[in-house]
Amino acid sequence: MTNKKVSKEPLHGVTLKEVVTQLVDKHGWESLGNLIDIKCFNSDPSISSSLKFLRKTAWAREKVEQLYLKSF
């Protein structure tokens, strides 16, 4: 009998890159920038610049993760 621990964390196994990519695919950069007003979504947006900013900025990452959970 194997005991597999199932994470109660809803984003367990989902990378930040997947989160941002799926949000961009669903909402587009302009709408995403309106939903979460951060420069990396509004000024010359890209996945790589967004990931760099979100990895350093906990409050912004939290907002992005919450939007992802609401969207999917």
LOLOFI-540349 format. One line per 5 residues: their letters; for each residue x, z, y of N, C-alpha, C. Coordinates in pm, 1 decimal, decimal comma, padded with zeros to 6 digits. Atoms other than C-alpha are relative to their C-alpha. Layout:
REM LOLOFI-540349
A = X Z Y X Z Y X Z Y  ...
//
This chain:
REM LOLOFI-540349
MTNKK = 00085,6 00000,0 -00118,3 00000,0 00000,0 00000,0 00089,8 00000,0 00124,0  -00079,4 00006,3 -00122,2 00147,1 -00101,7 00332,2 -00083,2 00048,1 00117,9  00065,0 -00047,7 -00121,9 00063,3 00069,6 00654,5 00051,6 -00081,7 00116,8  -00037,4 00077,2 -00118,0 00072,3 -00179,7 00936,8 -00059,6 00068,1 00121,5  00050,7 -00056,4 -00125,1 00046,8 -00029,0 01278,9 -00055,8 -00113,3 00083,9
VSKEP = 00061,9 00098,1 -00086,8 -00192,5 -00225,9 01491,2 00004,9 00056,3 00141,6  -00014,4 -00045,0 -00137,5 -00114,1 -00202,0 01857,4 -00135,0 -00000,6 00070,9  00121,0 -00005,2 -00081,7 -00393,4 -00092,7 02086,6 00023,6 -00063,0 00136,5  -00035,4 00067,8 -00124,0 -00211,4 -00264,3 02371,3 -00053,4 -00143,5 -00006,4  00062,5 00132,2 00008,4 -00418,1 -00577,7 02446,5 00096,0 -00117,3 00020,4
LHGVT = -00096,0 00107,9 -00023,4 -00114,0 -00779,4 02555,5 00116,2 00002,7 -00099,2  -00106,4 -00009,9 00100,1 00097,2 -00684,8 02251,6 00026,6 -00137,3 -00061,6  -00037,3 00127,2 00059,5 00285,8 -00993,8 02135,9 -00017,6 -00120,1 00091,3  00019,6 00109,6 -00095,6 00196,7 -01202,0 02442,8 00110,7 00010,7 00104,6  -00108,9 -00003,4 -00097,5 00493,6 -01293,6 02659,8 -00053,8 -00021,4 00141,5
LKEVV = 00037,7 00021,1 -00139,2 00480,3 -01291,9 03037,2 -00007,7 -00149,6 00030,9  00003,1 00145,2 -00020,6 00556,7 -01664,9 03028,7 -00132,1 -00058,2 -00050,9  00128,8 00045,7 00052,8 00248,4 -01722,9 02810,5 -00113,8 00038,9 00093,5  00103,8 -00048,9 -00091,4 00036,0 -01513,3 03046,9 -00007,5 -00089,7 00122,8  -00002,4 00079,8 -00122,9 00144,6 -01704,6 03357,9 -00041,5 -00144,2 -00029,7
TQLVD = 00032,0 00138,6 00035,0 00123,7 -02044,9 03186,2 -00149,3 -00017,8 -00025,4  00142,9 00011,8 00029,4 -00227,8 -01983,0 03057,1 -00085,6 00019,4 00124,8  00074,1 -00018,9 -00125,5 -00345,3 -01854,3 03395,7 00008,9 -00124,5 00087,9  -00015,7 00122,4 -00079,0 -00202,9 -02161,7 03569,5 -00084,6 -00112,0 -00059,9  00080,6 00103,3 00066,5 -00366,5 -02389,0 03310,7 -00148,7 00019,0 00027,8
KHGWE = 00142,3 -00028,5 -00019,8 -00701,2 -02218,0 03359,9 -00042,2 -00009,9 00146,6  00039,8 -00012,6 -00140,3 -00704,2 -02157,2 03736,6 00067,9 -00099,0 00094,1  -00080,1 00080,3 -00091,3 -00435,8 -02380,9 03887,5 00071,9 00090,5 00098,6  -00080,1 -00082,6 -00091,2 -00176,3 -02258,9 04136,3 -00079,0 00045,0 00122,7  00071,6 -00034,5 -00123,4 -00404,9 -02270,2 04441,2 -00099,1 00113,2 -00023,6
SLGNL = 00096,7 -00105,9 00030,2 -00681,6 -02062,6 04284,5 00069,7 00128,8 -00039,5  -00075,7 -00118,8 00040,3 -00427,6 -01828,0 04128,5 00055,5 00071,0 00123,3  -00049,1 -00058,0 -00124,4 -00274,0 -01776,9 04472,8 -00108,9 00065,7 00081,9  00112,9 -00063,4 -00069,1 -00617,8 -01698,6 04613,2 -00043,0 00128,3 -00070,9  00039,6 -00117,9 00077,3 -00692,7 -01452,0 04332,9 00101,9 00113,1 00013,2
IDIKC = -00109,2 -00097,4 -00014,3 -00353,8 -01279,2 04360,8 00092,4 -00054,0 00108,2  -00072,6 00050,8 -00116,4 -00194,8 -01324,0 04701,1 00145,9 00045,3 -00002,2  -00143,9 -00024,9 00001,3 00174,7 -01328,2 04621,8 00071,6 -00132,7 00025,4  -00071,6 00118,8 -00047,4 00431,4 -01570,2 04762,3 00035,4 -00096,6 -00113,4  -00042,9 00089,4 00108,7 00546,6 -01703,5 04424,6 -00114,7 -00086,0 -00052,7
FNSDP = 00114,7 00082,3 00037,7 00192,2 -01837,7 04365,4 -00043,6 -00091,8 00114,3  00048,4 00072,9 -00117,1 00138,0 -01969,5 04718,7 00102,6 -00091,2 00067,5  -00103,0 00076,9 -00068,0 00470,9 -02110,1 04836,0 00093,4 -00063,3 -00102,6  -00082,7 00074,4 00095,9 00633,7 -02377,8 04618,1 -00001,3 00066,4 -00138,0  00011,4 -00075,4 00125,7 00502,7 -02221,6 04295,0 00062,1 -00071,9 -00119,6
SISSS = -00049,6 00050,5 00128,3 00670,2 -02263,7 03957,6 -00005,8 00115,5 -00099,7  00001,4 -00103,2 00103,5 00663,8 -02080,1 03628,6 00125,1 00086,2 00011,3  -00124,6 -00077,0 -00001,1 01030,1 -01979,8 03656,2 00010,1 00093,9 00120,6  -00006,3 -00089,6 -00116,5 01005,4 -01840,8 04011,4 -00100,6 00113,4 -00013,8  00100,8 -00104,1 00020,5 00689,7 -01653,4 03919,0 00049,1 00104,4 -00099,5
LKFLR = -00051,8 -00093,4 00100,2 00852,0 -01500,8 03610,0 00108,1 00089,0 00058,6  -00108,4 -00076,6 -00062,1 01157,4 -01394,7 03809,9 -00057,6 00111,2 00088,3  00061,6 -00098,1 -00089,6 00938,7 -01219,9 04070,2 -00077,5 00105,4 -00078,1  00085,7 -00093,3 00073,2 00695,3 -01064,0 03823,0 00079,8 00096,9 -00087,0  -00083,9 -00090,1 00080,8 00973,3 -00919,2 03607,1 00059,9 00111,9 00085,5
KTAWA = -00057,9 -00100,2 -00090,7 01106,5 -00732,1 03913,0 -00105,3 00084,2 00070,9  00101,6 -00061,0 -00086,3 00774,7 -00632,1 04071,4 -00118,0 00048,4 -00083,7  00098,2 -00057,9 00092,6 00559,5 -00396,7 03863,5 -00144,5 -00014,7 00048,5  00138,6 00006,3 -00048,9 00251,0 -00395,2 04090,3 -00056,9 -00141,1 -00012,9  00046,3 00139,0 00010,1 00231,3 -00775,7 04091,7 -00023,0 -00037,9 -00146,2
REKVE = 00016,2 00027,9 00142,5 00281,5 -00797,8 03716,3 -00129,1 00063,5 -00052,6  00123,5 -00068,7 00040,0 00001,0 -00545,4 03667,5 -00123,0 -00082,0 00040,6  00113,1 00082,3 -00046,9 -00234,4 -00761,8 03876,7 -00014,9 -00125,8 -00084,5  00003,0 00121,8 00081,2 -00140,7 -01072,7 03679,0 -00051,4 00030,9 -00140,2  00045,5 -00038,0 00134,1 -00191,0 -00893,9 03346,3 -00148,8 00033,4 -00000,8
QLYLK = 00142,9 -00032,7 -00007,1 -00529,7 -00761,1 03456,0 -00085,0 -00126,3 00013,3  00072,4 00126,0 -00012,8 -00641,6 -01109,2 03562,4 -00001,7 -00073,8 -00133,9  -00007,6 00065,2 00131,6 -00524,6 -01245,5 03227,1 -00102,0 00062,9 -00095,5  00094,1 -00067,9 00089,8 -00727,7 -00983,0 03039,5 -00145,0 -00032,3 00035,6  00135,6 00036,8 -00042,7 -01037,1 -01065,7 03246,1 -00032,2 -00145,8 -00032,2
SF = 00020,8 00144,2 00016,2 -00987,0 -01441,4 03202,2 -00009,7 -00043,2 -00146,3  -00004,5 00044,0 00139,2 -00929,9 -01453,2 02827,0 -00053,0 00105,6 -00094,9
//
